[in-house]
Amino acid sequence: MCGIVAYLGKQQAYPIILEGLKRLEYRGYDSAGISVLNGEIKTVKRKGKVSKLENAAKEVDVTGFMGIGHTRWATHGKPDDINAHPHLSGNQRLALIHNGIIENYSTLKKALLEIGHEFKSETDTEVLVHLIEEYQNRYDLDLSQAVRKALEKAVGAYAIVVMDKENPDILVGARKSSPMVMGIGDGEYFLASDASPIIKFTNKVIYLNDEEIVTIHKDGHYEIINIHNEVQTPTVQELDLKLEELEKEGYDHFMLKEIYQQPTTIQESMRGRINAHDGWVLVGGMQQYINRIMNAKRIIFAACGTSWHSALVAEYIIEELARIPVEVEYASELRYRNPIINADDVVIAISQSGETADTLAALELAKEKGALIYGIVNVVGSSIARVTHCGSYTHAGPEIGVASTKAFTSQLTVLTLMALNLGHKRGTISEDYFRQLAYAMESIPQKVEKVLQQDEKIKFIASEIKDVSNALYLGRGYNFPVALEGALKLKEISYIHAEGYPAAEMKHGPIALIDENMPVIIIATNKSAYDKVASNIQEVKARKAIVISIVTEGDEKIKEMSDYCIEIPETEEPLTPLLSVIPLQLLAYHIAVMRGCDVDQPRNLAKSVTVE
């Protein structure tokens, strides 16, 4: 959600910032802008794609060695050229870009209006740059101190970068509850929302902490203070990220690339954590607190969207294998009620980006109540990774497509290993069953490869239903959350209304919607409820629906009942979600492409929801 990139150094800033904005497009946005300083602040901003900004900038002199750029996802004010960032101060001296929301902006704006400030946009961001201007002028403060004083008054979330035409050798950045990383190059510095615009130039970074303010100097030094004006000592880290991971590498879309990466990413999520031959599963992040986790009275998952679905699968697996009670909460709901969380609970946050605002807030709430907090994230150095007591990285690599695919299966992989680890150590599963599951787990990447070989068949099925208006997804047990995930994928990228339901709940309402125009996608791989699922399919067929079934290889009974059938290799039932979700990802992808939708950047969506 929104993207920031800024540069100060010895190269021309504009090409670096423009390329950085293109790398940030995946975050979701509706307008973009750039300001470059070269004696004067030259600003270009446009509603729409970065390509429109690039065309507009051809008519402007954007030379200079310092600049800031932004992709905006509208919150305050409609998406248009005026509300796009950067925003300038009233005296045209300062330019500012901002991710986040200043919650008390209306109060601040009223006070500024009363003393003569005039505003051009509807944004909270313009209020902030005027507030910095006011402090700078009234108290004759340098830029970093003016920023600090203004942020003392600002309530909400922010990642900002500010430049001052009267101080052309410094750039100031700050963050609170919205990510910001500083890249350290050879005589040059970068500020960005994440590492993707930086990695081409340097792998040395500093992740700013909440309420930290960094001042970068063109002569090669920088200093970091906090909101209380205390000097901070940062840690420089090295990024484990390759530039080619941010490219499509021959695929038509990032989403398709990421679907096809899953045999590799699942393997990476397992690497060093399981050895079926030697009979062990060890999730490193758990070990320091393993006794506390094993003896937890309850595990509470906090997550949003696709991560919430992976937590629902984990609920089934952990309760079945480890016999620990599990609750799954929407992080956005958990944070706004008064939940019963105790010191003997474990709260596990799941987030691809590690920056999800609601999930972070839920963690802080759990921490205050004395619970152990655990993070499962993909992005190294992210906020959730830093705030939790312990946790595990999924090692899926950058996920650029807004609709999550490989992150989901990587999360499921780590969660399944955690359940196996706990079940084995608690003695709640037999040694024979543990080994059986471990061997089955190690074979999952090869079985995913086999599912992907059916892509052409799935593409044909997509062509048969691409024009429908509604779809229903049904699953039972471990695969009920997969039905939810399949429906979400279709909604996200094709804009077809879809719902996921437990198969047995169909008769409690959704069956009223079924007719000959309704495709019903049924995950029918459950051995434990096979006859029940078969009965559900017969009920659907009796109402003339189009039945698409996901079945275990060799299942002729359900195949005969279905209009279309996609087979997945046989595996242990708790592991079937890792396979059954793959056809649903491909089905949604192909339908969206055939409908002419923007698969990687679907409308109104952002990759990382860093504000409410």
C-alpha positions as CSV (number, residue, x, y, z in Angstrom):
1,M,0.0,0.0,0.0
2,C,1.7,3.2,-1.3
3,G,5.4,3.2,-2.1
4,I,8.3,5.4,-1.3
5,V,11.7,5.7,-3.0
6,A,14.2,8.5,-2.5
7,Y,17.8,9.1,-3.5
8,L,20.7,11.4,-2.6
9,G,24.1,10.8,-4.2
10,K,26.4,11.3,-7.2
11,Q,24.1,9.9,-9.9
12,Q,21.1,11.5,-11.6
13,A,18.2,10.9,-9.2
14,Y,15.3,10.8,-11.7
15,P,16.2,7.5,-13.5
16,I,16.8,5.7,-10.2
17,I,13.6,6.9,-8.6
18,L,11.5,6.1,-11.8
19,E,12.9,2.6,-11.9
20,G,12.2,2.3,-8.2
21,L,8.6,3.3,-8.6
22,K,8.2,0.7,-11.3
23,R,9.5,-1.9,-8.8
24,L,7.0,-0.7,-6.2
25,E,4.0,-0.9,-8.5
26,Y,3.1,-4.3,-7.1
27,R,2.2,-2.7,-3.8
28,G,-0.9,-1.2,-5.3
29,Y,-1.5,2.4,-6.2
30,D,-3.7,4.9,-8.2
31,S,-1.3,7.8,-8.8
32,A,2.4,8.5,-8.8
33,G,4.8,11.5,-8.5
34,I,8.4,12.6,-8.4
35,S,10.2,15.7,-7.1
36,V,13.8,16.4,-8.0
37,L,15.9,19.2,-6.5
38,N,18.2,21.2,-8.7
39,G,18.1,24.8,-7.4
40,E,14.4,24.5,-7.5
41,I,12.0,21.7,-6.7
42,K,10.7,20.3,-9.9
43,T,7.6,18.1,-9.4
44,V,5.6,15.9,-11.7
45,K,2.7,13.8,-10.6
46,R,-0.1,12.0,-12.4
47,K,-3.2,9.9,-11.7
48,G,-2.8,6.4,-13.1
49,K,0.2,4.2,-13.9
50,V,3.8,5.2,-13.5
51,S,4.0,5.1,-17.3
52,K,1.8,8.3,-17.4
53,L,4.2,10.0,-15.0
54,E,7.1,9.0,-17.1
55,N,5.5,10.5,-20.2
56,A,4.7,13.7,-18.4
57,A,8.2,14.0,-17.0
58,K,9.6,14.2,-20.6
59,E,8.3,17.8,-20.7
60,V,10.1,18.8,-17.5
61,D,13.8,19.3,-16.5
62,V,14.2,16.6,-13.9
63,T,18.0,16.7,-13.6
64,G,19.5,16.7,-10.1
65,F,21.3,14.5,-7.6
66,M,18.5,14.4,-5.0
67,G,14.9,13.4,-5.4
68,I,11.8,11.7,-3.9
69,G,9.1,9.5,-5.6
70,H,5.8,8.0,-4.5
71,T,3.1,5.7,-5.6
72,R,-0.2,6.6,-3.8
73,W,-3.1,4.4,-2.8
74,A,-5.9,6.9,-2.0
75,T,-7.1,7.3,1.5
76,H,-7.8,11.1,2.1
77,G,-9.0,12.5,-1.1
78,K,-9.9,11.0,-4.4
79,P,-7.1,9.7,-6.8
80,D,-6.1,12.6,-9.0
81,D,-3.1,14.7,-10.0
82,I,-3.6,17.2,-7.1
83,N,-3.9,14.7,-4.4
84,A,-0.9,12.7,-5.7
85,H,2.4,13.0,-3.9
86,P,4.9,14.7,-3.4
87,H,3.2,17.6,-1.7
88,L,4.9,21.0,-1.3
89,S,4.9,23.4,1.7
90,G,3.1,26.7,1.3
91,N,6.4,28.5,0.7
92,Q,7.4,25.9,-1.9
93,R,10.5,25.2,0.0
94,L,9.8,21.7,1.2
95,A,8.6,18.6,-0.7
96,L,7.3,15.5,1.2
97,I,6.1,12.0,0.4
98,H,4.1,9.9,2.9
99,N,2.8,6.4,3.5
100,G,0.2,6.0,6.3
101,I,-2.5,8.1,7.8
102,I,-2.3,11.1,10.0
103,E,-5.4,10.6,12.1
104,N,-5.6,14.0,13.7
105,Y,-5.0,15.9,10.4
106,S,-8.3,17.7,10.5
107,T,-7.4,19.3,13.9
108,L,-4.0,20.2,12.6
109,K,-5.4,21.6,9.4
110,K,-7.9,23.8,11.2
111,A,-5.1,25.2,13.4
112,L,-2.9,25.9,10.3
113,L,-5.8,27.5,8.4
114,E,-6.3,29.9,11.3
115,I,-2.8,31.2,11.1
116,G,-2.9,31.7,7.3
117,H,-1.9,28.4,5.7
118,E,-3.6,27.5,2.4
119,F,-4.1,24.0,1.1
120,K,-4.5,22.8,-2.5
121,S,-5.3,19.1,-1.9
122,E,-7.6,17.0,0.3
123,T,-4.8,15.0,1.8
124,D,-3.5,14.6,5.3
125,T,0.0,14.6,3.8
126,E,-0.2,18.2,2.7
127,V,-1.2,19.1,6.3
128,L,2.0,17.4,7.6
129,V,4.3,19.3,5.2
130,H,2.7,22.6,6.2
131,L,3.2,21.7,9.8
132,I,6.9,21.1,9.3
133,E,7.1,24.4,7.4
134,E,5.5,26.1,10.4
135,Y,7.9,24.7,12.9
136,Q,10.9,25.4,10.6
137,N,9.9,29.1,10.1
138,R,8.5,29.9,13.6
139,Y,11.4,28.5,15.6
140,D,14.2,28.7,13.0
141,L,14.8,24.9,13.2
142,D,16.9,22.8,10.9
143,L,15.0,20.3,8.8
144,S,15.4,17.2,11.0
145,Q,14.3,19.1,14.1
146,A,11.4,20.7,12.3
147,V,10.3,17.2,11.2
148,R,10.8,15.9,14.8
149,K,8.6,18.6,16.3
150,A,5.9,18.2,13.7
151,L,5.8,14.4,14.3
152,E,5.4,15.0,18.0
153,K,2.0,16.5,17.1
154,A,1.0,13.9,14.5
155,V,-1.1,11.0,15.6
156,G,-1.2,8.0,13.3
157,A,1.1,6.0,11.0
158,Y,3.7,7.4,8.7
159,A,6.8,6.7,6.7
160,I,7.9,10.1,5.2
161,V,10.8,11.6,3.3
162,V,11.3,15.3,3.1
163,M,13.7,17.5,1.1
164,D,14.4,21.2,1.5
165,K,15.5,23.4,-1.4
166,E,17.4,25.6,1.1
167,N,19.4,22.6,2.3
168,P,20.2,20.7,-0.9
169,D,22.7,18.4,0.7
170,I,20.4,16.6,3.2
171,L,17.4,14.3,3.0
172,V,15.3,13.5,6.0
173,G,13.2,10.3,6.5
174,A,11.1,9.0,9.4
175,R,8.8,6.2,10.3
176,K,6.1,5.0,12.7
177,S,4.0,1.9,12.0
178,S,4.8,2.0,8.3
179,P,8.0,0.4,7.0
180,M,11.1,2.2,5.8
181,V,14.5,0.9,4.8
182,M,17.7,2.9,4.1
183,G,20.1,1.7,1.6
184,I,23.8,2.5,1.9
185,G,25.7,2.6,-1.4
186,D,29.1,3.9,-2.6
187,G,28.7,7.6,-1.8
188,E,25.0,7.5,-2.2
189,Y,21.9,6.7,-0.1
190,F,18.4,5.4,-0.7
191,L,15.2,5.4,1.3
192,A,12.3,3.1,0.3
193,S,9.3,1.3,1.6
194,D,11.0,-2.0,1.0
195,A,14.2,-3.4,-0.5
196,S,13.0,-3.9,-4.1
197,P,14.1,-0.4,-5.4
198,I,17.4,-0.7,-3.6
199,I,18.8,-4.1,-4.4
200,K,20.2,-3.1,-7.8
201,F,22.5,-0.6,-6.2
202,T,23.4,-2.0,-2.7
203,N,22.7,-4.9,-0.4
204,K,23.6,-2.9,2.8
205,V,20.6,-1.6,4.6
206,I,19.3,-0.2,7.8
207,Y,15.7,-0.9,8.8
208,L,14.4,2.1,10.7
209,N,12.5,1.5,13.9
210,D,9.3,3.2,15.0
211,E,9.7,6.9,15.8
212,E,13.2,7.1,14.3
213,I,14.3,10.0,12.1
214,V,17.3,9.7,9.8
215,T,19.2,12.6,8.3
216,I,21.3,11.7,5.3
217,H,24.1,14.0,4.2
218,K,25.5,14.3,0.7
219,D,29.1,14.2,2.1
220,G,28.6,10.6,3.1
221,H,27.4,10.5,6.7
222,Y,24.1,10.1,8.4
223,E,22.6,10.3,11.9
224,I,19.5,8.7,13.4
225,I,17.6,10.2,16.3
226,N,14.2,9.2,17.8
227,I,11.2,11.3,18.4
228,H,12.6,12.2,21.9
229,N,15.8,13.6,20.2
230,E,17.9,10.7,21.5
231,V,20.8,9.5,19.2
232,Q,20.3,6.0,18.0
233,T,22.9,3.4,17.0
234,P,21.6,1.4,14.0
235,T,22.6,-2.0,12.8
236,V,23.6,-2.4,9.1
237,Q,22.3,-5.6,7.6
238,E,23.0,-7.4,4.3
239,L,20.1,-8.2,2.1
240,D,19.7,-11.8,0.9
241,L,17.9,-10.8,-2.3
242,K,18.7,-11.2,-6.0
243,L,17.6,-8.7,-8.6
244,E,16.3,-11.5,-10.9
245,E,13.8,-12.4,-8.2
246,L,12.1,-9.1,-9.0
247,E,11.7,-9.9,-12.7
248,K,9.1,-11.9,-14.6
249,E,11.9,-14.2,-16.1
250,G,9.8,-15.0,-19.2
251,Y,6.4,-15.5,-17.6
252,D,3.5,-13.3,-18.7
253,H,2.7,-12.3,-15.2
254,F,4.4,-12.3,-11.8
255,M,1.4,-14.3,-10.5
256,L,2.0,-17.1,-13.0
257,K,5.7,-17.1,-12.2
258,E,4.9,-17.4,-8.5
259,I,2.5,-20.2,-9.0
260,Y,5.1,-22.1,-10.9
261,Q,7.8,-21.4,-8.2
262,Q,5.9,-23.3,-5.6
263,P,7.7,-26.6,-5.8
264,T,10.9,-24.6,-5.1
265,T,9.4,-22.3,-2.4
266,I,7.8,-25.2,-0.5
267,Q,11.2,-27.0,-0.6
268,E,12.9,-23.8,0.7
269,S,10.4,-23.5,3.5
270,M,11.2,-27.1,4.5
271,R,15.0,-26.9,4.1
272,G,16.8,-27.8,7.3
273,R,13.6,-28.2,9.2
274,I,12.7,-31.9,8.4
275,N,14.5,-35.2,7.8
276,A,12.1,-38.1,7.5
277,H,14.8,-40.7,7.1
278,D,16.4,-39.7,10.5
279,G,13.0,-39.1,12.0
280,W,13.0,-35.4,13.0
281,V,11.2,-32.2,12.4
282,L,12.8,-29.1,13.9
283,V,11.4,-25.5,13.4
284,G,14.3,-23.4,14.7
285,G,12.2,-20.4,15.7
286,M,10.3,-22.5,18.2
287,Q,13.2,-24.0,20.1
288,Q,14.0,-21.2,22.5
289,Y,10.4,-21.3,23.8
290,I,9.5,-24.9,22.9
291,N,8.4,-25.8,26.5
292,R,6.1,-22.8,26.7
293,I,4.6,-23.5,23.3
294,M,4.2,-27.2,24.1
295,N,2.4,-26.4,27.3
296,A,0.3,-23.5,26.0
297,K,-3.3,-23.7,27.1
298,R,-4.3,-22.2,23.8
299,I,-2.8,-21.0,20.5
300,I,-4.4,-17.9,19.0
301,F,-3.7,-17.0,15.3
302,A,-4.0,-13.4,14.2
303,A,-4.0,-12.8,10.5
304,C,-5.7,-11.2,7.5
305,G,-6.8,-12.3,4.1
306,T,-4.9,-15.3,2.6
307,S,-2.8,-15.5,5.8
308,W,-6.1,-16.0,7.7
309,H,-6.9,-18.9,5.5
310,S,-3.5,-20.6,6.2
311,A,-4.2,-20.1,9.9
312,L,-7.6,-21.9,9.5
313,V,-5.8,-24.9,8.0
314,A,-3.3,-24.8,10.8
315,E,-6.1,-24.9,13.3
316,Y,-7.2,-28.3,11.9
317,I,-3.6,-29.7,11.8
318,I,-2.4,-28.5,15.2
319,E,-5.5,-29.6,17.0
320,E,-5.4,-33.0,15.2
321,L,-1.7,-33.7,15.7
322,A,-0.6,-31.7,18.8
323,R,-4.0,-31.6,20.7
324,I,-3.6,-28.0,21.6
325,P,-6.7,-25.8,21.4
326,V,-6.5,-23.3,18.6
327,E,-8.5,-20.1,17.8
328,V,-8.2,-18.2,14.6
329,E,-8.9,-14.5,14.7
330,Y,-9.1,-11.8,12.1
331,A,-6.4,-9.4,13.4
332,S,-8.6,-6.4,12.6
333,E,-11.3,-7.8,14.9
334,L,-9.0,-9.0,17.6
335,R,-7.4,-5.5,18.1
336,Y,-10.7,-3.7,18.5
337,R,-12.3,-5.8,21.2
338,N,-11.3,-6.8,24.7
339,P,-10.1,-10.4,24.0
340,I,-9.3,-12.9,26.8
341,I,-5.6,-13.4,26.3
342,N,-3.5,-14.9,29.1
343,A,0.2,-15.3,29.9
344,D,-0.1,-19.1,29.1
345,D,-1.4,-18.4,25.6
346,V,0.7,-18.3,22.5
347,V,-0.3,-15.7,19.8
348,I,1.0,-16.4,16.3
349,A,0.9,-13.7,13.7
350,I,1.0,-14.7,10.0
351,S,1.8,-12.0,7.4
352,Q,3.5,-12.2,4.1
353,S,4.9,-8.7,4.3
354,G,5.4,-8.6,8.1
355,E,4.0,-5.1,8.0
356,T,0.2,-5.7,8.1
357,A,-1.1,-2.9,10.4
358,D,-3.9,-4.8,12.0
359,T,-1.8,-7.8,12.7
360,L,1.0,-5.6,14.2
361,A,-1.6,-3.9,16.5
362,A,-3.0,-7.3,17.6
363,L,0.5,-8.5,18.5
364,E,1.1,-5.4,20.6
365,L,-2.2,-6.1,22.4
366,A,-1.2,-9.7,23.1
367,K,2.2,-8.6,24.3
368,E,0.7,-6.3,26.8
369,K,-1.3,-9.2,28.2
370,G,1.8,-11.3,28.7
371,A,1.3,-13.8,26.0
372,L,4.2,-15.3,24.0
373,I,4.1,-13.8,20.5
374,Y,5.4,-15.6,17.5
375,G,5.7,-14.3,13.9
376,I,5.5,-16.2,10.6
377,V,6.6,-13.8,7.9
378,N,8.3,-13.8,4.5
379,V,10.2,-10.5,4.6
380,V,13.4,-10.5,6.6
381,G,13.7,-7.5,8.9
382,S,10.0,-6.6,8.7
383,S,8.2,-5.1,11.7
384,I,6.5,-8.3,12.8
385,A,9.8,-10.1,12.7
386,R,11.3,-7.5,15.0
387,V,8.4,-7.1,17.5
388,T,7.8,-10.8,18.2
389,H,9.6,-12.9,20.9
390,C,10.4,-15.5,18.3
391,G,9.3,-16.7,14.9
392,S,10.0,-18.4,11.5
393,Y,10.6,-17.0,8.1
394,T,8.9,-18.8,5.2
395,H,11.7,-18.2,2.7
396,A,9.3,-17.8,-0.2
397,G,11.3,-15.0,-1.8
398,P,9.7,-11.8,-3.0
399,E,6.0,-12.1,-3.9
400,I,5.2,-9.4,-6.4
401,G,1.7,-10.5,-7.5
402,V,-0.9,-8.8,-5.3
403,A,-2.9,-12.1,-5.1
404,S,-0.9,-14.3,-2.8
405,T,0.0,-17.8,-4.1
406,K,3.5,-19.0,-3.1
407,A,3.3,-17.2,0.2
408,F,0.2,-19.2,1.1
409,T,1.8,-22.6,0.5
410,S,5.0,-21.5,2.2
411,Q,3.0,-20.5,5.3
412,L,1.1,-23.8,5.2
413,T,4.4,-25.6,5.0
414,V,5.9,-23.9,8.0
415,L,2.6,-24.3,10.0
416,T,2.5,-28.0,9.1
417,L,6.1,-28.5,10.3
418,M,5.2,-26.7,13.5
419,A,2.3,-29.1,14.1
420,L,4.5,-32.1,13.4
421,N,7.2,-30.8,15.7
422,L,4.7,-30.2,18.5
423,G,2.8,-33.5,18.0
424,H,6.0,-35.5,18.0
425,K,7.4,-33.8,21.1
426,R,4.1,-34.0,23.0
427,G,3.7,-37.6,22.1
428,T,0.2,-37.0,20.7
429,I,0.9,-38.9,17.5
430,S,2.6,-42.3,17.2
431,E,6.1,-42.6,15.9
432,D,4.9,-44.5,12.9
433,Y,2.3,-41.8,11.9
434,F,4.9,-39.1,12.5
435,R,7.3,-40.8,10.1
436,Q,4.5,-41.4,7.6
437,L,3.6,-37.7,7.6
438,A,7.3,-36.6,7.4
439,Y,7.9,-38.8,4.3
440,A,4.7,-37.5,2.7
441,M,5.7,-33.9,3.5
442,E,9.1,-34.3,1.8
443,S,7.4,-35.6,-1.4
444,I,5.0,-32.5,-1.6
445,P,7.3,-30.4,-4.0
446,Q,7.4,-33.2,-6.6
447,K,3.6,-33.7,-6.3
448,V,3.0,-29.9,-6.8
449,E,5.1,-30.3,-10.0
450,K,2.7,-33.0,-11.1
451,V,-0.3,-30.8,-10.5
452,L,1.2,-27.9,-12.5
453,Q,1.5,-30.3,-15.5
454,Q,-2.3,-30.0,-15.8
455,D,-2.2,-26.3,-16.6
456,E,-3.5,-26.7,-20.1
457,K,-6.5,-28.7,-18.9
458,I,-7.2,-26.1,-16.2
459,K,-6.9,-23.4,-18.8
460,F,-9.6,-25.1,-20.9
461,I,-11.9,-25.4,-17.9
462,A,-11.3,-21.6,-17.3
463,S,-12.4,-20.9,-20.8
464,E,-15.7,-22.7,-20.2
465,I,-16.7,-20.7,-17.2
466,K,-14.9,-17.3,-17.7
467,D,-18.2,-15.4,-18.4
468,V,-20.1,-16.4,-15.2
469,S,-21.1,-13.9,-12.6
470,N,-20.9,-16.1,-9.5
471,A,-19.1,-19.2,-8.3
472,L,-19.4,-21.4,-5.2
473,Y,-16.4,-23.2,-3.7
474,L,-17.1,-26.1,-1.3
475,G,-14.7,-28.1,0.9
476,R,-14.7,-30.1,4.1
477,G,-12.2,-30.4,7.0
478,Y,-8.7,-29.4,6.0
479,N,-10.0,-28.3,2.6
480,F,-12.7,-26.0,3.8
481,P,-10.2,-23.1,4.2
482,V,-8.9,-24.0,0.7
483,A,-12.4,-23.4,-0.6
484,L,-12.3,-19.9,1.0
485,E,-8.9,-19.3,-0.5
486,G,-10.0,-20.4,-4.0
487,A,-13.0,-18.1,-3.8
488,L,-10.8,-15.2,-2.7
489,K,-8.4,-15.7,-5.6
490,L,-11.2,-15.6,-8.1
491,K,-12.7,-12.4,-6.5
492,E,-9.4,-10.7,-6.2
493,I,-8.2,-10.9,-9.8
494,S,-11.2,-11.7,-12.1
495,Y,-13.8,-9.6,-10.2
496,I,-16.3,-12.5,-10.3
497,H,-18.3,-12.8,-7.1
498,A,-17.4,-16.1,-5.4
499,E,-18.0,-17.6,-2.0
500,G,-16.4,-20.4,-0.1
501,Y,-18.4,-22.7,2.2
502,P,-18.1,-25.9,4.2
503,A,-19.7,-28.4,1.9
504,A,-22.3,-29.4,4.6
505,E,-23.4,-25.8,5.0
506,M,-24.5,-25.6,1.4
507,K,-28.0,-26.7,2.4
508,H,-28.2,-23.9,5.0
509,G,-28.5,-21.2,2.4
510,P,-26.2,-21.2,-0.6
511,I,-28.1,-24.0,-2.4
512,A,-30.7,-21.4,-3.1
513,L,-28.3,-19.7,-5.5
514,I,-27.5,-22.8,-7.6
515,D,-28.7,-23.1,-11.1
516,E,-27.4,-24.0,-14.6
517,N,-25.3,-20.8,-14.7
518,M,-23.5,-21.4,-11.4
519,P,-20.1,-23.2,-11.4
520,V,-19.6,-25.1,-8.1
521,I,-15.9,-26.0,-7.4
522,I,-15.8,-28.9,-5.0
523,I,-12.6,-30.1,-3.3
524,A,-13.3,-33.8,-2.9
525,T,-10.1,-35.3,-1.7
526,N,-11.2,-36.1,1.9
527,K,-11.0,-39.7,2.7
528,S,-12.6,-39.1,6.1
529,A,-15.8,-37.6,4.6
530,Y,-15.7,-39.0,1.1
531,D,-19.3,-40.3,1.0
532,K,-20.6,-37.0,2.4
533,V,-18.8,-35.0,-0.3
534,A,-20.1,-37.3,-3.0
535,S,-23.6,-36.7,-1.7
536,N,-23.0,-32.9,-1.8
537,I,-22.0,-33.3,-5.5
538,Q,-25.2,-35.2,-6.3
539,E,-27.3,-32.4,-4.6
540,V,-25.5,-29.8,-6.7
541,K,-25.9,-31.8,-10.0
542,A,-29.6,-32.2,-9.2
543,R,-29.9,-28.4,-9.5
544,K,-28.1,-28.4,-12.9
545,A,-25.0,-26.6,-11.7
546,I,-21.6,-26.9,-13.5
547,V,-19.5,-29.1,-11.2
548,I,-15.7,-28.8,-11.2
549,S,-14.2,-31.3,-8.8
550,I,-10.7,-31.6,-7.4
551,V,-10.1,-35.3,-6.7
552,T,-7.4,-37.7,-5.8
553,E,-5.8,-39.5,-8.7
554,G,-7.8,-42.5,-9.8
555,D,-11.1,-41.4,-8.3
556,E,-13.6,-42.5,-11.0
557,K,-16.7,-42.2,-8.9
558,I,-16.6,-38.5,-8.4
559,K,-15.1,-38.0,-11.9
560,E,-18.3,-39.5,-13.4
561,M,-20.5,-37.1,-11.4
562,S,-18.6,-34.0,-12.5
563,D,-18.6,-31.9,-15.6
564,Y,-14.9,-31.2,-15.2
565,C,-12.4,-33.0,-13.0
566,I,-8.8,-32.1,-11.9
567,E,-6.7,-34.8,-10.2
568,I,-4.1,-34.3,-7.6
569,P,-1.6,-36.9,-6.4
570,E,-2.5,-38.9,-3.3
571,T,-1.1,-37.8,0.0
572,E,-1.9,-37.8,3.7
573,E,-5.1,-36.0,4.3
574,P,-3.6,-33.2,6.5
575,L,-1.3,-32.3,3.6
576,T,-3.9,-32.2,0.9
577,P,-4.3,-28.4,1.1
578,L,-0.8,-27.9,-0.2
579,L,-1.9,-29.7,-3.4
580,S,-5.6,-28.9,-3.7
581,V,-5.0,-25.1,-3.7
582,I,-2.7,-25.2,-6.8
583,P,-5.5,-25.9,-9.4
584,L,-7.6,-23.1,-7.8
585,Q,-4.8,-20.6,-8.2
586,L,-4.4,-21.6,-11.9
587,L,-8.1,-21.5,-12.5
588,A,-8.4,-18.0,-11.1
589,Y,-5.4,-16.8,-13.0
590,H,-6.6,-18.1,-16.4
591,I,-10.1,-16.8,-15.9
592,A,-8.7,-13.3,-15.0
593,V,-6.4,-13.3,-18.1
594,M,-9.3,-14.3,-20.4
595,R,-11.4,-11.5,-18.9
596,G,-8.7,-8.9,-19.6
597,C,-8.1,-8.2,-16.0
598,D,-4.8,-6.7,-14.6
599,V,-3.7,-9.9,-12.9
600,D,-0.7,-8.6,-11.0
601,Q,-2.3,-5.3,-9.9
602,P,-6.0,-5.9,-9.4
603,R,-8.1,-2.8,-9.0
604,N,-8.5,-1.3,-5.5
605,L,-6.1,-3.8,-3.9
606,A,-2.7,-3.3,-2.3
607,K,-0.1,-5.9,-1.6
608,S,0.7,-4.8,1.9
609,V,-2.0,-3.2,4.0
610,T,0.1,-1.0,6.2
611,V,-2.8,1.3,7.3
612,E,-6.3,0.6,8.4
